[in-house]
Amino acid sequence: MARARPTDGGTGPVLARALQLLDAFSAQRPAMSLSELSRHTGLPVSTAHRLLGELVAWGALERGEDGCYRVGLRLWEVGSLAPRGLPLRERALPFLEDLSQVTRENVQLAVREGSEVVYVERIAGSGAVPVLTRVGGRFALTATGVGLVLLAHAPTEVQEDVLTAPIERYTEFTVTDPRVLRRMLADVRTSGFSISDRQVTTDALSVGAPIHDARGTVVAAVSLVVRHGSVAPHTLAPLVRTSARAISRALASS
């Protein structure tokens, strides 16, 4: 078995530094030059250049004619093998599309990763309210419809970590009081759905519901995001819960 090469420059193991480079990319920084990557990661230019060469050779990154680096298809191929990614999306997609066609609103599918939401799929409705989320993007558990569902069914230690940490405010309507959030989470567990009203943007409202695996564990959440004031949220809950149950059955039978 090959051994990892020794560290150089005292900045940590080779793998950790390579991951630093990959982690520097984001929706706001999809393409970066060598100097930008060095600055964002704190790695010496020479070290970053060597590691970038290895990442490009493997296919994790691609280098364009402009000299900037971008995430490569090989990394996407590996990421698509994550069991909570592509397989979940494939099982859920027919029901997400049905929900989108019926409502013509934004439909979202998400999972929990630590103390954040990760969006696995999003279908934009025609003329629907704009949203800040994207496939592969992350968001706080406390603010969105899917996040509230996933947090409500998360282990107690995860809930405590989230509710005792500073809670980010996105709008004047964002709930940041842990006591209020605890009551909201209890309501989600009782009712089977969540409502996030103008917590992320002042023009949007989200209704979410849990998706269970064959053992009954909540593994994902689905939501509808509509324009605030366009419809009463409780009228959307049956639609979202029906879709969630259908996806749960599809997962259980796979």
RANOR-V592938 format. One record per residue. RES is the residue in one letter. SS is DSSP state (2 for helix, 1 for strand, 0 for the rest). OMEGA is omega in radians with two decimals (none if undefined). D_LAST is the distance of its C-alpha to the last C-alpha in Angstrom with 2 decimals. Layout:
BEGIN
res:RES ss:SS omega:OMEGA d_last:D_LAST
res:RES ss:SS omega:OMEGA d_last:D_LAST
END
This chain:
BEGIN
res:M ss:0 omega:-3.08 d_last:35.83
res:A ss:0 omega:3.10 d_last:37.33
res:R ss:0 omega:3.05 d_last:38.82
res:A ss:0 omega:3.11 d_last:38.62
res:R ss:0 omega:-3.13 d_last:41.86
res:P ss:0 omega:3.14 d_last:44.25
res:T ss:0 omega:3.04 d_last:44.48
res:D ss:0 omega:3.11 d_last:47.16
res:G ss:0 omega:3.09 d_last:48.89
res:G ss:0 omega:-3.09 d_last:47.67
res:T ss:0 omega:3.07 d_last:44.83
res:G ss:0 omega:-3.13 d_last:41.98
res:P ss:0 omega:-3.11 d_last:39.84
res:V ss:2 omega:-3.11 d_last:39.05
res:L ss:2 omega:-3.13 d_last:35.29
res:A ss:2 omega:-3.13 d_last:35.93
res:R ss:2 omega:3.06 d_last:38.29
res:A ss:2 omega:3.10 d_last:35.93
res:L ss:2 omega:3.06 d_last:33.30
res:Q ss:2 omega:-3.13 d_last:36.12
res:L ss:2 omega:3.13 d_last:36.63
res:L ss:2 omega:-3.10 d_last:33.01
res:D ss:2 omega:-3.13 d_last:32.95
res:A ss:0 omega:-3.13 d_last:36.06
res:F ss:0 omega:3.13 d_last:34.22
res:S ss:0 omega:3.11 d_last:33.11
res:A ss:0 omega:3.12 d_last:32.91
res:Q ss:0 omega:-3.12 d_last:36.65
res:R ss:0 omega:-3.11 d_last:37.34
res:P ss:0 omega:-3.14 d_last:35.16
res:A ss:1 omega:-3.12 d_last:38.05
res:M ss:1 omega:3.07 d_last:40.71
res:S ss:0 omega:3.11 d_last:43.67
res:L ss:2 omega:-3.11 d_last:44.51
res:S ss:2 omega:3.11 d_last:46.99
res:E ss:2 omega:3.12 d_last:44.59
res:L ss:2 omega:3.10 d_last:41.94
res:S ss:2 omega:-3.12 d_last:44.68
res:R ss:2 omega:-3.11 d_last:45.84
res:H ss:2 omega:-3.10 d_last:42.44
res:T ss:2 omega:-3.07 d_last:41.50
res:G ss:0 omega:3.13 d_last:45.00
res:L ss:0 omega:3.04 d_last:44.81
res:P ss:0 omega:-3.10 d_last:47.96
res:V ss:2 omega:-3.11 d_last:47.96
res:S ss:2 omega:3.12 d_last:48.43
res:T ss:2 omega:3.13 d_last:45.46
res:A ss:2 omega:-3.12 d_last:43.22
res:H ss:2 omega:3.14 d_last:44.42
res:R ss:2 omega:-3.12 d_last:43.61
res:L ss:2 omega:3.10 d_last:40.13
res:L ss:2 omega:3.09 d_last:39.39
res:G ss:2 omega:3.13 d_last:40.50
res:E ss:2 omega:3.12 d_last:38.01
res:L ss:2 omega:3.09 d_last:35.14
res:V ss:2 omega:-3.14 d_last:36.18
res:A ss:2 omega:-3.14 d_last:36.47
res:W ss:2 omega:-3.14 d_last:32.90
res:G ss:0 omega:3.12 d_last:31.60
res:A ss:0 omega:3.09 d_last:30.65
res:L ss:1 omega:3.03 d_last:33.51
res:E ss:1 omega:3.10 d_last:35.50
res:R ss:1 omega:-3.10 d_last:39.20
res:G ss:0 omega:3.13 d_last:40.54
res:E ss:0 omega:3.11 d_last:44.00
res:D ss:0 omega:3.12 d_last:45.05
res:G ss:0 omega:-3.13 d_last:44.51
res:C ss:0 omega:-3.14 d_last:41.77
res:Y ss:1 omega:3.11 d_last:38.50
res:R ss:1 omega:3.12 d_last:35.08
res:V ss:1 omega:-3.08 d_last:31.50
res:G ss:0 omega:-3.11 d_last:30.47
res:L ss:2 omega:-3.13 d_last:27.51
res:R ss:2 omega:3.12 d_last:26.78
res:L ss:2 omega:3.09 d_last:26.06
res:W ss:2 omega:3.14 d_last:23.69
res:E ss:2 omega:3.12 d_last:21.87
res:V ss:2 omega:-3.14 d_last:21.49
res:G ss:2 omega:-3.12 d_last:20.54
res:S ss:0 omega:3.13 d_last:17.70
res:L ss:0 omega:3.12 d_last:15.97
res:A ss:0 omega:-3.05 d_last:15.79
res:P ss:2 omega:3.12 d_last:12.29
res:R ss:2 omega:3.13 d_last:13.42
res:G ss:2 omega:-3.05 d_last:14.81
res:L ss:2 omega:3.14 d_last:13.56
res:P ss:2 omega:3.10 d_last:9.74
res:L ss:2 omega:-3.13 d_last:10.17
res:R ss:2 omega:-3.12 d_last:12.71
res:E ss:2 omega:3.12 d_last:10.94
res:R ss:2 omega:-3.02 d_last:8.36
res:A ss:2 omega:-2.94 d_last:11.53
res:L ss:2 omega:3.14 d_last:14.18
res:P ss:2 omega:-3.12 d_last:14.48
res:F ss:2 omega:3.05 d_last:15.08
res:L ss:2 omega:3.13 d_last:17.35
res:E ss:2 omega:3.09 d_last:19.26
res:D ss:2 omega:-3.14 d_last:19.75
res:L ss:2 omega:3.12 d_last:21.10
res:S ss:2 omega:-3.12 d_last:23.30
res:Q ss:2 omega:-3.12 d_last:24.68
res:V ss:2 omega:-3.02 d_last:25.54
res:T ss:2 omega:-3.03 d_last:27.26
res:R ss:0 omega:3.12 d_last:28.34
res:E ss:0 omega:3.11 d_last:27.99
res:N ss:1 omega:3.10 d_last:26.35
res:V ss:1 omega:-3.07 d_last:22.64
res:Q ss:1 omega:3.08 d_last:21.28
res:L ss:1 omega:-3.06 d_last:18.12
res:A ss:1 omega:3.05 d_last:18.95
res:V ss:1 omega:3.09 d_last:18.24
res:R ss:1 omega:3.02 d_last:20.95
res:E ss:1 omega:-3.07 d_last:22.59
res:G ss:0 omega:-3.12 d_last:25.43
res:S ss:0 omega:-3.14 d_last:27.68
res:E ss:1 omega:2.99 d_last:26.57
res:V ss:1 omega:2.99 d_last:24.07
res:V ss:1 omega:-3.10 d_last:22.40
res:Y ss:1 omega:-3.10 d_last:21.48
res:V ss:1 omega:3.13 d_last:18.37
res:E ss:1 omega:3.05 d_last:19.09
res:R ss:1 omega:3.07 d_last:22.09
res:I ss:1 omega:-3.10 d_last:23.18
res:A ss:0 omega:3.10 d_last:26.94
res:G ss:0 omega:3.13 d_last:28.36
res:S ss:0 omega:-3.13 d_last:31.49
res:G ss:0 omega:-3.11 d_last:34.44
res:A ss:0 omega:3.14 d_last:32.38
res:V ss:0 omega:3.10 d_last:33.85
res:P ss:0 omega:3.11 d_last:33.68
res:V ss:0 omega:-3.11 d_last:31.46
res:L ss:0 omega:-3.03 d_last:31.86
res:T ss:0 omega:3.08 d_last:28.24
res:R ss:0 omega:3.10 d_last:26.60
res:V ss:0 omega:-3.08 d_last:23.33
res:G ss:0 omega:3.14 d_last:23.59
res:G ss:0 omega:-3.12 d_last:26.36
res:R ss:1 omega:3.11 d_last:26.95
res:F ss:1 omega:-3.14 d_last:28.63
res:A ss:1 omega:3.11 d_last:29.94
res:L ss:0 omega:-2.97 d_last:27.82
res:T ss:0 omega:-2.94 d_last:30.81
res:A ss:0 omega:-3.00 d_last:31.43
res:T ss:0 omega:3.10 d_last:28.41
res:G ss:2 omega:3.12 d_last:26.29
res:V ss:2 omega:-3.13 d_last:23.05
res:G ss:2 omega:3.13 d_last:25.15
res:L ss:2 omega:3.08 d_last:26.58
res:V ss:2 omega:-3.09 d_last:23.22
res:L ss:2 omega:3.11 d_last:21.99
res:L ss:2 omega:-3.14 d_last:25.41
res:A ss:2 omega:-3.10 d_last:25.59
res:H ss:0 omega:3.11 d_last:22.55
res:A ss:0 omega:3.05 d_last:23.48
res:P ss:0 omega:-3.09 d_last:25.16
res:T ss:2 omega:-3.10 d_last:28.82
res:E ss:2 omega:3.09 d_last:30.17
res:V ss:2 omega:3.11 d_last:28.39
res:Q ss:2 omega:-3.13 d_last:29.79
res:E ss:2 omega:3.12 d_last:33.21
res:D ss:2 omega:-3.11 d_last:33.20
res:V ss:2 omega:-3.03 d_last:32.45
res:L ss:2 omega:3.09 d_last:34.85
res:T ss:2 omega:3.08 d_last:37.68
res:A ss:0 omega:3.06 d_last:37.60
res:P ss:0 omega:-3.10 d_last:39.34
res:I ss:0 omega:-3.04 d_last:37.31
res:E ss:0 omega:3.10 d_last:37.70
res:R ss:0 omega:3.13 d_last:39.26
res:Y ss:0 omega:3.11 d_last:38.37
res:T ss:0 omega:3.10 d_last:40.39
res:E ss:0 omega:-3.12 d_last:42.91
res:F ss:0 omega:-3.14 d_last:40.16
res:T ss:0 omega:3.12 d_last:37.90
res:V ss:0 omega:-3.14 d_last:37.62
res:T ss:0 omega:3.12 d_last:38.83
res:D ss:0 omega:-3.11 d_last:40.14
res:P ss:2 omega:-3.14 d_last:37.89
res:R ss:2 omega:3.10 d_last:39.07
res:V ss:2 omega:3.14 d_last:38.01
res:L ss:2 omega:3.11 d_last:34.62
res:R ss:2 omega:3.11 d_last:34.09
res:R ss:2 omega:3.11 d_last:34.85
res:M ss:2 omega:-3.13 d_last:32.49
res:L ss:2 omega:3.08 d_last:29.62
res:A ss:2 omega:3.11 d_last:30.49
res:D ss:2 omega:3.11 d_last:30.49
res:V ss:2 omega:3.14 d_last:27.00
res:R ss:2 omega:-3.13 d_last:25.70
res:T ss:2 omega:-3.03 d_last:27.73
res:S ss:2 omega:-3.11 d_last:27.12
res:G ss:0 omega:3.07 d_last:23.48
res:F ss:0 omega:-3.14 d_last:24.48
res:S ss:1 omega:3.02 d_last:26.78
res:I ss:1 omega:3.04 d_last:29.70
res:S ss:1 omega:-3.01 d_last:31.15
res:D ss:1 omega:3.09 d_last:34.43
res:R ss:0 omega:-3.12 d_last:36.27
res:Q ss:0 omega:-3.13 d_last:35.30
res:V ss:0 omega:3.00 d_last:34.45
res:T ss:0 omega:-3.02 d_last:36.69
res:T ss:0 omega:-3.13 d_last:39.23
res:D ss:0 omega:-3.04 d_last:37.98
res:A ss:1 omega:3.08 d_last:34.28
res:L ss:1 omega:-3.08 d_last:32.35
res:S ss:1 omega:3.05 d_last:28.66
res:V ss:1 omega:-3.08 d_last:26.50
res:G ss:1 omega:3.12 d_last:23.22
res:A ss:1 omega:-3.06 d_last:20.54
res:P ss:1 omega:3.04 d_last:17.95
res:I ss:1 omega:-3.09 d_last:14.16
res:H ss:1 omega:3.01 d_last:12.67
res:D ss:0 omega:-3.07 d_last:9.81
res:A ss:0 omega:3.14 d_last:9.01
res:R ss:0 omega:-3.14 d_last:12.57
res:G ss:0 omega:3.12 d_last:14.18
res:T ss:0 omega:3.08 d_last:15.20
res:V ss:1 omega:-3.07 d_last:16.01
res:V ss:1 omega:-3.11 d_last:14.41
res:A ss:1 omega:3.10 d_last:15.59
res:A ss:1 omega:3.09 d_last:17.88
res:V ss:1 omega:-3.14 d_last:18.66
res:S ss:1 omega:2.94 d_last:22.27
res:L ss:1 omega:3.06 d_last:24.86
res:V ss:1 omega:-3.07 d_last:28.06
res:V ss:1 omega:3.09 d_last:31.10
res:R ss:1 omega:-3.14 d_last:34.82
res:H ss:0 omega:3.12 d_last:36.58
res:G ss:0 omega:-3.10 d_last:38.56
res:S ss:0 omega:-3.11 d_last:36.85
res:V ss:0 omega:3.08 d_last:34.94
res:A ss:0 omega:-3.06 d_last:34.75
res:P ss:2 omega:-3.10 d_last:31.69
res:H ss:2 omega:3.07 d_last:31.03
res:T ss:2 omega:3.12 d_last:30.65
res:L ss:2 omega:-3.04 d_last:27.70
res:A ss:2 omega:3.14 d_last:25.87
res:P ss:2 omega:3.13 d_last:24.50
res:L ss:2 omega:-3.11 d_last:23.04
res:V ss:2 omega:-3.13 d_last:21.38
res:R ss:2 omega:3.10 d_last:20.08
res:T ss:2 omega:3.10 d_last:18.69
res:S ss:2 omega:3.13 d_last:16.77
res:A ss:2 omega:3.13 d_last:15.54
res:R ss:2 omega:3.13 d_last:14.40
res:A ss:2 omega:3.10 d_last:12.59
res:I ss:2 omega:3.12 d_last:10.71
res:S ss:2 omega:3.11 d_last:10.08
res:R ss:2 omega:3.12 d_last:8.69
res:A ss:2 omega:3.10 d_last:6.32
res:L ss:2 omega:-3.10 d_last:5.30
res:A ss:2 omega:-3.09 d_last:5.65
res:S ss:0 omega:-3.09 d_last:3.80
res:S ss:0 omega:none d_last:0.00
END
